[in-house]
Amino acid sequence: MMDEASYNQLVSAAFKRIMAAADALDPDDLEAESTGDMVTLTTPAREKCIVNTQRAVRQIWVAGRSQGIHFSYDAASGSWLDDKGKGLELFRFVADVVRDISGQELVYPG
């Protein structure tokens, strides 16, 4: 398992990337809020995509589309991948949830 400092650095980078993509959208279409260990993306209809840390197991969990997916960092690919081997990647999954709940496209900064 990765050390806490590395985990914190990776989570911080992931949250900043998600927030940057969300902040590029009109806040009337998607409101983004970051509170330390959680990013909440909310539509005008109050539907949510919640991204939060799970420090004990060094994962990021995402709730949206009536499901919760756990992502672990894969050092070999440099990606956050789902822990069930379904081939889900964190940033793509969050973008898919946002599109489903808001009709908006998240575009991540390069």
Disulfide bonds with the S-S distance in Angstrom:
none
